[in-house]
Amino acid sequence: MLLVISSWLPDRAADASPEPAAGPSSLDPAAGCCSNGVPTSAACLIQRLEIVAAAECPAPVLPWSCEMGDEESEVEDLERILSDANMEPIKIPYAVIKSITKNFAQVIGDGGFGVVYLGGLKNGMVAVKKISSKDLSDKQFFDEVSCLKKVKHKNIVRFLGYCADTQGEVVEVDGKLRIVEVLQRLLCFEYIPNGNLHHYLKEKGHGHGWNICYKIIRGICQGLCYLHRERITHLDLKPENVLLGAHMEPKITDFGLSRFIDEKQSIIFATNCFGALGYMAPEFIDKRQISLKSDIFSLGTIMTKLLTGSNDSIIENWHESLDVNCPQMQRCIEIAKVCVDRDPCNRPTIDKIILMLDEVDCVKQMMVPPVINEPSNDPRSSLYQVVQRFCALPAQILSEHSRMVDIYKELNVLEHILEGSERPSNLSYPLLQFITENFSVERRVGQNEFGEYFKGIVRIVDVTRLSGSLNINDGMFHRQVENMILARHQNIIRFIGYCSYAAEKDVHIDGKIVIAEKRERLLCFEYLRNGNLKKYLSDELRGFEWPTRYQIIKGICEGLCYLHTENDIIHMDLKPASILLDDRMVPKITDFGISELIIRSNKRLQRLGYSAPECMFAGTISRKADIYSLGVVITEVVTGTKEKPIITKVLRRWKHRWNKSAEHVPLWYQQVTKCLELAQSCLHKDPNKRPLIWDIIRVLNDFSLIRL
């Protein structure tokens, strides 16, 4: 058969302009037109080709066909992303999507905006959502992609990539077969095995007990907290949009309706009403009013569903386990009730909700529950009996509870510091002892010559217990504390408070018991769950994409500039382990106050590979010593190693990784080259020939603004 392919476009009256050249059209979603000027919509036919049978001949390769070698390479890229949580989402060719889903063979879900299919890779399964053209506009699709590329959190479903290819489809038009080129819009996610929360709620008694239910509540709150800190409101939070992982950990999904709310705004307005009835906030239904509090209403409704199950009866579903978990249950009921208040001003923020949950978790860990024999089988009296027994605790536990009341007052002060309404202050030793579970090994997350590091029960607090071997006097300690209080910058770790506590201790000396004073000095900082930069360092072919690395380098430089110019602080121990990363991978410099305490206690800090030569051999302290350390850090961020790089070799390795991304490669080449040149100038043996920190930032900013 001879296939004659002729171009065919919709009729346009009085159009004297020449027809566009044949071939695939490029789509501009922002303008709403193809590059050839043909208007488009979600169901637009960009190009139509009529097939006419004439004679037999070998079938030609169509323009959109994909070579097998390229397809295998793209599949390998997707497998690497699935294995490495630090890699950025990619654009996936339609041919790859068809291949991994076996031509969309297995449906695993059907949502409001499309159908979800199961896909298979060598190292795991993925979920592919095929967006329906009629339900979601092109702009909404690309807005969702933009949102998904920004969010990374353990309680948000992981986004792997997207497809926005035009693809030929054979359809019958006026009795003739035609190939039409249609925009295929697909999203690829990690596969979550346990389905969604809606199915879980339909199970009698929820099937897993209160502990799993509470885990789900906390996880949803933590995921929503991450979104709200990014100023993203979900606007379609409901059980169907909460997936459950292998260990029943919740993951929020479906950002098709989400909106970004600028920090200068608190409320925005929608032109139409959307979402799920029963979960939409009243102000949205009545006034089309959107705010972060809209999600809080939806959260309250979900919590109510989780607490009541299908029978709308808390007691019937949970009476067998309430004796152990009554405080958590009561707190969840309180939170759910206030979340669904009709007035959004009366609803709590998500940060406040998590703090309320943290408080009751502290009680559960500190207070041993009373033994209750033979719980009542009467569900009508179960909750009442548990509360009565909880109130009738033994005197020693009530005494402990009295002490807890004082700690809760201090926790309230700590909350105000975290919210920014109070400045960092002196925190009591019992409070820090409490939130670290008496400095338990389980709470310890690190140790070095500075001291020990503990993760507090209160989720956003990190406690540093300084080593007793440091020769630090009170005046020296409080001067450094004041420096840390004054240091406020987006690239500096946030200081929360401090403690200097003295206790008497019996010491045996020469067979005699001597009462000696033991001094404890502690520092409290915000806790960043992503840890430090050291664990993310990798070569050019793995790990963070280049734009993320460039922003990390810029952030470190801006933080160091702030210390040098605004606070006259020399870090003296800058290294990847002293740079923490927040949920958005924004770098935050830490340990700057502690390192100065080490030096002032007549101890020399020497970091092989990071300390400047003049520090190693002469103990010279200067800002230029920090610049030397910065040069080593920049080199490691770019290449994954401290060794002096060969720039052409580094660029060649980056080129291998960038071969699928043509859009920004020229700019990235320039940025990589300039970063390595800056790093080499920072590593000059002569301190006077090293650049100033503001000159480094000026160069980095110049290369951020280049438009090629």
C-alpha positions as CSV (number, residue, x, y, z in Angstrom):
1,M,0.0,0.0,0.0
2,L,1.2,3.5,-0.9
3,L,0.3,5.9,1.9
4,V,-0.1,9.5,0.6
5,I,-0.2,11.9,3.5
6,S,-1.7,15.3,2.9
7,S,-2.1,18.2,5.3
8,W,-5.6,19.2,6.2
9,L,-6.6,22.1,8.4
10,P,-10.0,23.4,9.6
11,D,-11.6,25.9,7.2
12,R,-10.9,29.6,7.9
13,A,-13.0,32.1,6.1
14,A,-11.2,34.8,4.2
15,D,-7.8,33.7,5.3
16,A,-5.3,34.8,2.7
17,S,-2.2,33.9,4.7
18,P,-0.1,31.1,3.4
19,E,-0.5,27.7,5.0
20,P,2.0,26.8,7.6
21,A,4.7,24.2,6.9
22,A,3.8,20.6,7.5
23,G,5.2,19.0,10.7
24,P,4.5,18.9,14.4
25,S,3.3,22.2,15.9
26,S,4.7,23.7,19.1
27,L,2.3,24.6,21.7
28,D,2.4,27.7,23.8
29,P,0.1,27.0,26.8
30,A,0.4,30.6,28.1
31,A,-0.7,32.2,24.9
32,G,-3.3,29.6,24.1
33,C,-2.1,29.2,20.5
34,C,0.1,27.0,18.5
35,S,3.3,28.6,17.1
36,N,1.6,28.6,13.6
37,G,-1.2,30.8,15.0
38,V,-4.0,28.3,15.1
39,P,-6.1,28.8,18.2
40,T,-6.1,25.9,20.6
41,S,-8.2,24.6,23.5
42,A,-8.2,21.4,25.6
43,A,-9.8,19.5,22.8
44,C,-8.1,21.4,19.9
45,L,-7.0,19.5,16.8
46,I,-3.6,21.0,16.0
47,Q,-3.1,19.3,12.7
48,R,-5.1,16.7,10.7
49,L,-3.7,14.4,8.1
50,E,-5.8,12.5,5.5
51,I,-4.7,9.0,4.6
52,V,-5.5,8.0,1.0
53,A,-4.8,4.4,-0.1
54,A,-3.0,4.3,-3.5
55,A,-0.6,1.4,-3.9
56,E,1.5,-0.9,-1.9
57,C,4.9,0.2,-0.5
58,P,6.8,0.0,2.8
59,A,5.2,2.1,5.4
60,P,7.3,5.3,6.2
61,V,8.4,6.2,9.7
62,L,6.0,8.9,11.0
63,P,7.4,12.1,12.5
64,W,6.3,11.3,16.0
65,S,7.8,7.7,16.1
66,C,10.5,7.1,18.7
67,E,13.7,5.2,18.1
68,M,14.1,2.2,20.5
69,G,17.5,3.4,21.7
70,D,16.1,6.8,22.8
71,E,13.2,5.2,24.5
72,E,15.4,2.8,26.5
73,S,17.5,5.8,27.6
74,E,14.4,7.7,28.7
75,V,13.1,4.7,30.7
76,E,16.5,4.5,32.4
77,D,16.3,8.2,33.3
78,L,12.9,7.5,34.9
79,E,14.3,4.5,36.8
80,R,17.1,6.7,38.2
81,I,14.6,9.3,39.4
82,L,12.5,6.6,41.1
83,S,15.6,5.3,42.9
84,D,17.0,8.7,43.8
85,A,14.6,11.0,45.8
86,N,16.9,14.0,45.3
87,M,16.6,14.0,41.5
88,E,14.3,16.5,39.9
89,P,11.1,15.5,37.9
90,I,11.6,15.3,34.1
91,K,9.6,15.7,31.0
92,I,8.7,12.1,29.8
93,P,8.1,11.3,26.1
94,Y,4.6,9.9,25.3
95,A,6.2,6.8,23.8
96,V,7.9,6.0,27.1
97,I,4.5,6.4,29.0
98,K,2.9,4.0,26.6
99,S,5.7,1.5,27.0
100,I,5.7,1.4,30.8
101,T,1.9,1.2,31.0
102,K,1.7,-1.5,28.3
103,N,-0.4,0.9,26.2
104,F,-2.5,2.0,29.3
105,A,-3.5,-1.6,30.0
106,Q,-4.3,-1.5,33.8
107,V,-6.6,1.1,35.3
108,I,-6.0,1.6,39.1
109,G,-8.1,4.8,39.7
110,D,-10.5,7.2,38.2
111,G,-10.5,10.7,39.5
112,G,-12.2,14.0,38.7
113,F,-9.7,15.0,36.1
114,G,-8.6,11.8,34.5
115,V,-7.8,8.1,34.7
116,V,-4.9,6.6,36.6
117,Y,-2.9,3.7,35.1
118,L,-0.3,1.3,36.6
119,G,3.2,1.5,35.0
120,G,6.1,-0.8,35.5
121,L,9.8,-0.2,35.7
122,K,12.7,-2.5,36.6
123,N,13.0,-1.1,40.1
124,G,9.4,-0.5,41.0
125,M,5.9,0.6,40.0
126,V,4.6,4.0,39.0
127,A,1.2,5.6,38.7
128,V,0.4,7.5,35.5
129,K,-2.5,9.9,35.5
130,K,-3.9,10.7,32.0
131,I,-5.6,14.1,32.2
132,S,-9.0,14.4,30.5
133,S,-9.0,17.2,27.9
134,K,-12.5,18.4,28.8
135,D,-12.0,18.7,32.5
136,L,-8.7,20.5,32.9
137,S,-7.5,23.4,30.7
138,D,-3.9,23.6,29.5
139,K,-3.1,26.4,31.9
140,Q,-4.5,24.4,34.8
141,F,-2.3,21.4,33.8
142,F,0.9,23.4,33.5
143,D,0.1,25.2,36.8
144,E,-0.3,21.8,38.5
145,V,3.0,20.6,37.0
146,S,4.7,23.8,38.3
147,C,3.3,23.2,41.7
148,L,4.2,19.5,41.8
149,K,7.9,20.3,40.8
150,K,8.2,22.5,43.9
151,V,6.9,20.2,46.6
152,K,9.0,17.5,48.2
153,H,7.8,16.0,51.5
154,K,7.3,12.5,53.0
155,N,3.6,13.1,53.3
156,I,3.1,14.3,49.7
157,V,3.0,11.8,46.9
158,R,6.3,12.0,45.0
159,F,6.2,13.5,41.5
160,L,8.5,11.9,39.0
161,G,7.7,13.7,35.7
162,Y,5.1,14.8,33.2
163,C,4.3,14.4,29.5
164,A,3.0,17.2,27.3
165,D,3.6,15.7,23.8
166,T,1.4,16.0,20.7
167,Q,0.6,12.5,19.4
168,G,-1.1,11.3,16.3
169,E,-4.4,9.5,16.8
170,V,-6.5,7.8,14.1
171,V,-10.2,8.9,14.1
172,E,-13.1,8.6,11.7
173,V,-14.3,12.0,10.4
174,D,-17.2,12.2,7.8
175,G,-16.6,8.5,7.0
176,K,-12.9,8.9,6.4
177,L,-10.0,7.9,8.6
178,R,-7.8,10.8,9.6
179,I,-4.8,11.1,11.9
180,V,-5.2,14.0,14.3
181,E,-2.5,15.4,16.4
182,V,-3.6,15.9,20.0
183,L,-1.8,17.2,23.1
184,Q,-1.4,14.3,25.5
185,R,-1.2,15.5,29.1
186,L,0.0,12.9,31.7
187,L,1.5,13.0,35.2
188,C,3.8,10.3,36.6
189,F,4.0,9.6,40.4
190,E,5.4,7.0,42.7
191,Y,3.0,4.1,43.1
192,I,1.3,4.0,46.5
193,P,0.1,0.4,47.2
194,N,-2.7,0.8,49.8
195,G,-5.1,2.9,47.8
196,N,-6.7,6.1,49.2
197,L,-8.2,7.1,52.5
198,H,-11.7,6.9,51.1
199,H,-11.5,3.1,50.8
200,Y,-9.9,2.9,54.2
201,L,-12.9,4.8,55.7
202,K,-15.3,2.4,54.2
203,E,-13.9,-0.5,56.1
204,K,-15.8,-1.4,59.3
205,G,-14.0,0.0,62.3
206,H,-11.3,1.3,60.0
207,G,-9.6,-2.1,60.2
208,H,-6.4,-1.0,61.8
209,G,-7.1,0.5,65.2
210,W,-6.6,3.9,66.8
211,N,-2.8,4.0,66.5
212,I,-2.9,3.8,62.7
213,C,-5.8,6.3,62.6
214,Y,-3.7,8.8,64.7
215,K,-0.7,8.2,62.4
216,I,-2.8,9.1,59.4
217,I,-4.1,12.3,61.1
218,R,-0.6,13.4,62.0
219,G,0.8,12.7,58.6
220,I,-2.0,14.6,56.8
221,C,-1.3,17.6,59.1
222,Q,2.5,17.5,58.5
223,G,2.0,17.3,54.7
224,L,-0.5,20.2,54.8
225,C,1.9,22.2,57.1
226,Y,4.6,21.8,54.4
227,L,2.2,23.1,51.7
228,H,1.1,26.1,53.8
229,R,4.7,27.1,54.5
230,E,5.2,27.1,50.8
231,R,2.0,29.4,50.6
232,I,0.2,26.6,48.6
233,T,-3.5,26.0,49.4
234,H,-4.7,22.6,48.1
235,L,-8.4,23.4,47.8
236,D,-9.4,19.8,47.2
237,L,-8.4,18.0,50.3
238,K,-10.6,15.0,50.8
239,P,-10.2,11.3,51.6
240,E,-9.9,10.4,47.8
241,N,-6.8,12.7,47.6
242,V,-5.0,11.1,50.5
243,L,-3.1,8.0,49.5
244,L,-1.8,5.4,52.0
245,G,1.7,3.9,51.7
246,A,3.0,0.5,52.6
247,H,3.2,1.3,56.3
248,M,-0.1,3.3,56.2
249,E,1.7,6.6,56.0
250,P,-0.6,9.2,54.3
251,K,0.5,11.1,51.2
252,I,-1.5,14.1,49.9
253,T,-2.0,14.1,46.1
254,D,-4.0,15.8,43.3
255,F,-3.0,19.4,43.0
256,G,-5.2,20.2,40.0
257,L,-7.1,22.9,41.9
258,S,-4.3,24.2,44.2
259,R,-3.5,27.9,44.3
260,F,-0.4,29.9,45.4
261,I,-1.1,32.6,47.9
262,D,1.4,35.4,47.9
263,E,2.8,36.4,51.4
264,K,1.3,39.8,50.9
265,Q,-2.1,38.3,50.5
266,S,-4.2,36.5,53.0
267,I,-7.3,36.0,50.9
268,I,-7.9,35.6,47.1
269,F,-11.2,35.1,45.2
270,A,-12.2,32.5,42.6
271,T,-14.4,33.1,39.7
272,N,-16.3,29.8,40.1
273,C,-17.0,27.1,42.7
274,F,-15.1,23.8,42.6
275,G,-14.2,21.0,44.9
276,A,-16.0,18.3,46.8
277,L,-19.2,19.1,48.6
278,G,-18.9,18.4,52.3
279,Y,-15.2,19.3,52.3
280,M,-15.4,22.9,50.8
281,A,-15.3,25.7,53.3
282,P,-18.5,27.8,53.8
283,E,-16.8,31.0,52.7
284,F,-15.7,29.4,49.5
285,I,-19.2,28.2,48.7
286,D,-20.9,31.5,49.6
287,K,-18.3,34.1,48.6
288,R,-15.7,32.2,46.4
289,Q,-13.2,33.3,49.1
290,I,-10.0,31.3,49.2
291,S,-7.3,31.3,52.0
292,L,-5.1,28.8,53.8
293,K,-7.9,28.4,56.3
294,S,-10.0,26.8,53.4
295,D,-7.8,23.7,53.7
296,I,-8.2,23.7,57.5
297,F,-11.9,23.3,57.1
298,S,-11.3,20.3,54.8
299,L,-8.8,18.9,57.3
300,G,-11.4,19.1,60.1
301,T,-13.9,17.2,58.0
302,I,-11.4,14.5,57.3
303,M,-10.5,14.2,60.9
304,T,-14.1,13.9,61.8
305,K,-14.6,11.1,59.3
306,L,-11.5,9.3,60.7
307,L,-12.8,9.7,64.3
308,T,-16.3,8.6,63.6
309,G,-16.0,6.1,60.8
310,S,-19.0,5.1,58.8
311,N,-21.3,4.9,61.9
312,D,-20.6,8.5,63.1
313,S,-19.9,7.1,66.6
314,I,-16.5,7.6,68.2
315,I,-17.3,5.3,71.1
316,E,-18.5,2.4,69.0
317,N,-15.4,2.4,66.9
318,W,-12.8,3.0,69.4
319,H,-14.0,2.0,72.9
320,E,-11.6,-1.0,73.0
321,S,-8.5,1.2,72.8
322,L,-9.6,4.4,74.3
323,D,-8.2,3.5,77.8
324,V,-4.7,3.9,76.4
325,N,-5.1,6.8,74.0
326,C,-7.7,8.9,75.5
327,P,-5.6,12.2,75.6
328,Q,-4.8,11.9,71.9
329,M,-8.5,11.1,71.1
330,Q,-9.7,14.1,73.1
331,R,-7.2,16.4,71.5
332,C,-8.2,15.2,68.0
333,I,-11.9,15.8,68.8
334,E,-11.1,19.4,70.0
335,I,-9.0,20.1,66.9
336,A,-11.6,18.7,64.5
337,K,-14.3,20.8,66.1
338,V,-12.5,24.1,65.9
339,C,-11.3,23.4,62.3
340,V,-14.9,23.3,61.0
341,D,-15.9,26.6,62.5
342,R,-17.8,28.6,60.0
343,D,-15.7,31.7,60.7
344,P,-12.2,31.1,59.1
345,C,-10.7,33.5,61.6
346,N,-11.6,31.1,64.4
347,R,-9.9,28.2,62.8
348,P,-6.3,27.4,63.9
349,T,-3.3,27.6,61.6
350,I,-1.7,24.2,60.7
351,D,1.4,25.1,62.8
352,K,-0.9,25.6,65.8
353,I,-2.6,22.2,65.1
354,I,0.7,20.3,65.0
355,L,1.8,22.0,68.2
356,M,-1.4,20.9,69.9
357,L,-0.7,17.3,68.8
358,D,2.9,17.6,69.9
359,E,1.7,18.6,73.4
360,V,-0.5,15.6,73.9
361,D,2.2,13.3,72.5
362,C,4.5,14.7,75.2
363,V,1.9,13.8,77.9
364,K,1.6,10.3,76.5
365,Q,5.3,9.7,76.6
366,M,5.9,11.2,80.1
367,M,2.9,9.8,82.0
368,V,2.4,6.1,82.4
369,P,-1.3,5.3,82.0
370,P,-3.1,3.6,84.9
371,V,-3.9,-0.1,84.6
372,I,-7.6,-0.6,83.9
373,N,-8.9,-4.1,84.4
374,E,-12.0,-5.4,82.6
375,P,-13.0,-2.5,80.5
376,S,-16.7,-2.0,80.2
377,N,-18.4,-3.7,77.2
378,D,-21.1,-1.0,77.2
379,P,-20.0,1.5,74.5
380,R,-22.2,4.2,76.0
381,S,-20.1,4.3,79.2
382,S,-16.7,3.5,77.8
383,L,-15.4,7.1,77.1
384,Y,-16.9,8.3,80.4
385,Q,-15.2,5.6,82.4
386,V,-11.8,6.2,80.7
387,V,-12.0,10.0,81.5
388,Q,-13.0,9.2,85.1
389,R,-10.1,6.8,85.6
390,F,-7.7,9.2,83.9
391,C,-8.7,11.9,86.4
392,A,-8.3,9.4,89.3
393,L,-4.5,8.8,88.8
394,P,-2.3,8.0,91.7
395,A,-0.9,10.9,93.7
396,Q,2.6,10.5,92.3
397,I,1.4,10.7,88.7
398,L,-0.7,13.8,89.6
399,S,2.4,15.3,91.1
400,E,4.2,14.7,87.8
401,H,1.2,16.2,86.0
402,S,1.6,19.4,88.2
403,R,5.2,19.7,87.0
404,M,3.9,19.2,83.4
405,V,1.7,22.2,83.8
406,D,4.7,24.4,84.4
407,I,6.4,22.8,81.4
408,Y,3.4,23.5,79.2
409,K,3.5,27.1,80.1
410,E,7.1,27.2,78.9
411,L,6.1,25.3,75.8
412,N,3.6,28.1,75.1
413,V,6.5,30.6,75.4
414,L,8.5,28.4,73.0
415,E,5.6,28.5,70.5
416,H,5.6,32.3,70.6
417,I,9.3,32.3,69.8
418,L,8.8,29.9,66.9
419,E,6.0,32.1,65.6
420,G,8.3,35.1,65.8
421,S,6.2,37.1,68.3
422,E,8.9,36.8,71.0
423,R,12.7,36.9,70.6
424,P,14.9,34.0,71.6
425,S,15.3,33.7,75.4
426,N,16.6,31.7,78.3
427,L,14.9,28.3,78.4
428,S,14.7,26.3,81.6
429,Y,16.8,23.1,82.0
430,P,13.7,21.0,82.9
431,L,12.1,22.1,79.7
432,L,15.0,21.0,77.5
433,Q,15.4,17.9,79.6
434,F,11.8,17.1,78.9
435,I,11.7,17.7,75.2
436,T,14.9,15.6,74.7
437,E,13.5,12.8,77.0
438,N,16.3,13.5,79.5
439,F,18.9,13.7,76.7
440,S,18.2,10.0,75.8
441,V,20.3,8.1,73.2
442,E,17.2,7.6,71.1
443,R,16.9,11.4,70.8
444,R,20.5,12.0,70.0
445,V,21.1,12.7,66.3
446,G,24.8,13.6,66.3
447,Q,28.0,14.1,68.3
448,N,31.3,15.9,67.8
449,E,33.9,17.9,69.7
450,F,31.3,20.7,70.2
451,G,29.0,18.4,72.1
452,E,25.9,16.4,71.5
453,Y,22.9,17.1,69.2
454,F,19.3,16.1,70.1
455,K,16.1,16.2,68.2
456,G,13.3,17.4,70.5
457,I,9.9,15.9,70.9
458,V,8.6,19.3,69.8
459,R,9.1,18.7,66.1
460,I,10.9,21.9,65.1
461,V,13.5,22.1,67.9
462,D,17.1,20.9,67.9
463,V,19.0,21.0,71.2
464,T,22.8,21.2,71.3
465,R,24.4,20.2,74.6
466,L,27.9,21.7,74.7
467,S,30.7,19.5,75.8
468,G,31.8,19.9,79.4
469,S,35.5,19.8,78.2
470,L,35.2,23.2,76.7
471,N,36.8,26.0,78.7
472,I,33.9,28.5,78.5
473,N,33.1,31.1,81.1
474,D,29.7,32.7,81.5
475,G,30.6,36.0,79.9
476,M,32.0,34.3,76.8
477,F,28.9,32.1,76.5
478,H,26.4,35.0,76.9
479,R,28.3,37.2,74.3
480,Q,28.0,34.4,71.7
481,V,24.4,33.9,72.6
482,E,23.7,37.5,72.0
483,N,25.4,37.3,68.6
484,M,23.2,34.3,67.7
485,I,20.0,36.1,68.8
486,L,20.9,39.0,66.5
487,A,21.7,36.8,63.5
488,R,18.5,36.6,61.5
489,H,18.7,35.7,57.9
490,Q,17.1,33.2,55.5
491,N,20.4,31.4,55.1
492,I,21.3,31.3,58.8
493,I,20.0,28.6,61.1
494,R,17.3,30.1,63.3
495,F,18.3,30.4,67.0
496,I,15.5,29.7,69.5
497,G,17.0,29.9,72.9
498,Y,19.7,28.9,75.4
499,C,20.2,27.5,78.9
500,S,23.1,27.9,81.3
501,Y,22.4,25.6,84.3
502,A,24.5,24.7,87.3
503,A,23.8,21.7,89.5
504,E,25.6,20.3,92.6
505,K,27.1,16.9,92.2
506,D,28.9,14.5,94.6
507,V,32.5,13.8,93.4
508,H,34.9,11.3,94.9
509,I,38.4,12.9,95.3
510,D,41.2,11.1,97.2
511,G,38.7,8.9,99.0
512,K,36.6,11.9,100.0
513,I,33.2,13.1,98.8
514,V,33.3,16.6,97.5
515,I,30.3,18.6,96.4
516,A,31.2,20.1,93.0
517,E,29.2,22.4,90.6
518,K,28.4,20.9,87.2
519,R,27.7,23.5,84.5
520,E,25.4,22.6,81.6
521,R,25.2,24.9,78.6
522,L,22.7,24.2,75.9
523,L,21.6,25.9,72.7
524,C,18.2,25.5,71.0
525,F,17.7,25.9,67.2
526,E,15.1,25.2,64.6
527,Y,15.1,21.6,63.5
528,L,15.6,20.9,59.8
529,R,14.5,17.3,58.9
530,N,16.6,17.2,55.7
531,G,19.8,17.2,57.6
532,N,23.1,18.7,56.4
533,L,24.6,19.2,53.0
534,K,27.2,16.5,53.4
535,K,24.8,13.7,52.9
536,Y,23.6,15.1,49.6
537,L,27.0,15.6,47.9
538,S,27.4,13.6,44.7
539,D,29.1,13.8,41.4
540,E,27.7,15.4,38.3
541,L,25.8,12.4,37.1
542,R,23.7,11.9,40.2
543,G,22.0,13.8,43.0
544,F,20.7,17.3,42.7
545,E,20.0,18.9,39.3
546,W,22.2,21.9,38.5
547,P,19.6,24.7,39.3
548,T,19.3,23.3,42.8
549,R,23.0,23.2,43.3
550,Y,23.4,26.7,42.0
551,Q,20.8,28.0,44.4
552,I,22.5,26.2,47.3
553,I,25.8,27.8,46.4
554,K,24.2,31.3,46.2
555,G,22.4,30.7,49.5
556,I,25.6,29.7,51.3
557,C,27.4,32.8,50.0
558,E,24.5,35.1,51.0
559,G,24.5,33.6,54.5
560,L,28.3,34.0,54.9
561,C,28.1,37.6,53.6
562,Y,25.5,38.3,56.3
563,L,27.8,37.0,59.0
564,H,30.8,38.9,57.7
565,T,29.1,42.3,57.0
566,E,26.1,42.6,59.3
567,N,27.3,40.8,62.5
568,D,31.1,40.9,62.1
569,I,31.2,37.1,62.7
570,I,33.9,34.8,61.4
571,H,32.6,31.2,61.1
572,M,36.0,29.4,61.2
573,D,34.4,26.0,60.6
574,L,32.5,26.2,57.3
575,K,32.0,22.8,55.8
576,P,29.1,20.7,54.3
577,A,28.3,19.3,57.7
578,S,27.7,22.8,59.1
579,I,25.2,23.7,56.3
580,L,21.7,22.4,56.9
581,L,18.9,22.2,54.3
582,D,15.3,23.0,54.9
583,D,12.3,21.4,53.1
584,R,12.8,23.6,50.0
585,M,16.5,22.8,50.0
586,V,17.4,26.3,51.1
587,P,20.8,26.2,52.8
588,K,21.2,27.5,56.4
589,I,24.6,28.0,58.0
590,T,24.9,26.6,61.5
591,D,27.6,26.2,64.2
592,F,29.0,29.7,63.7
593,G,28.6,30.7,67.3
594,I,29.8,27.4,68.6
595,S,33.0,27.4,66.5
596,E,34.0,30.8,67.9
597,L,33.4,29.5,71.5
598,I,35.9,26.6,70.6
599,I,38.5,29.1,69.4
600,R,38.0,31.5,72.4
601,S,38.5,28.5,74.7
602,N,42.1,28.3,73.4
603,K,41.4,25.3,71.2
604,R,42.4,25.4,67.5
605,L,39.9,24.2,64.9
606,Q,41.7,22.4,62.1
607,R,39.6,20.7,59.4
608,L,41.8,18.9,56.9
609,G,40.7,19.9,53.5
610,Y,38.6,22.9,54.7
611,S,40.8,25.0,56.9
612,A,42.9,27.7,55.1
613,P,46.7,27.1,55.1
614,E,47.3,30.1,57.4
615,C,44.9,28.6,60.0
616,M,46.5,25.2,59.8
617,F,50.1,26.4,60.3
618,A,49.8,29.7,62.1
619,G,46.4,29.8,63.7
620,T,45.5,33.0,61.9
621,I,41.8,33.9,62.1
622,S,40.3,36.2,59.4
623,R,37.3,36.5,57.0
624,K,39.6,35.3,54.2
625,A,39.9,32.0,56.0
626,D,36.2,31.5,55.6
627,I,36.5,32.3,51.9
628,Y,39.0,29.5,51.6
629,S,36.5,27.1,53.2
630,L,33.8,28.4,50.9
631,G,35.9,27.6,47.9
632,V,36.2,24.0,49.0
633,V,32.4,23.8,49.6
634,I,31.6,25.3,46.2
635,T,33.9,22.7,44.5
636,E,32.1,19.9,46.4
637,V,28.7,21.1,45.5
638,V,29.6,21.2,41.8
639,T,31.6,18.0,41.5
640,G,31.0,16.0,44.7
641,T,34.7,16.0,45.6
642,K,37.2,18.4,47.3
643,E,39.9,17.6,44.7
644,K,40.9,20.4,42.2
645,P,38.6,19.9,39.2
646,I,39.5,19.9,35.5
647,I,36.8,22.2,34.2
648,T,36.5,20.6,30.8
649,K,36.1,17.2,32.3
650,V,33.4,18.5,34.7
651,L,31.5,20.2,31.9
652,R,31.7,17.0,29.8
653,R,30.1,15.0,32.6
654,W,27.4,17.7,33.1
655,K,26.8,17.6,29.3
656,H,26.1,13.9,29.5
657,R,23.4,14.6,32.1
658,W,21.9,17.6,30.2
659,N,21.6,15.9,26.8
660,K,17.8,15.7,27.3
661,S,17.4,19.3,28.3
662,A,18.2,21.8,25.6
663,E,16.4,24.9,26.9
664,H,18.8,26.2,29.6
665,V,22.0,24.3,28.8
666,P,24.1,27.3,27.5
667,L,23.3,29.3,30.7
668,W,24.1,26.3,32.9
669,Y,27.5,25.8,31.1
670,Q,28.4,29.4,32.0
671,Q,27.2,29.0,35.6
672,V,29.2,25.8,36.2
673,T,32.3,27.3,34.6
674,K,32.0,30.5,36.7
675,C,31.4,28.6,40.0
676,L,34.6,26.5,39.5
677,E,36.6,29.7,38.6
678,L,35.3,31.4,41.7
679,A,36.1,28.3,43.8
680,Q,39.7,28.3,42.5
681,S,40.1,32.0,43.3
682,C,38.8,31.3,46.8
683,L,41.5,28.6,47.3
684,H,44.5,30.9,46.6
685,K,47.3,30.3,49.1
686,D,47.7,34.1,49.6
687,P,44.6,35.3,51.6
688,N,45.0,38.8,50.1
689,K,44.3,37.4,46.6
690,R,41.1,35.7,47.6
691,P,37.9,37.5,46.6
692,L,35.6,39.3,49.0
693,I,32.3,37.6,49.7
694,W,30.1,40.4,48.2
695,D,32.2,40.2,44.9
696,I,31.4,36.5,44.8
697,I,27.7,37.2,45.3
698,R,27.7,39.9,42.6
699,V,29.1,37.5,40.0
700,L,26.6,34.7,41.0
701,N,23.7,37.2,40.7
702,D,24.9,38.4,37.3
703,F,24.9,34.8,36.0
704,S,21.4,34.3,37.5
705,L,20.0,37.1,35.4
706,I,21.4,36.2,32.0
707,R,18.8,35.3,29.5
708,L,20.0,33.4,26.5
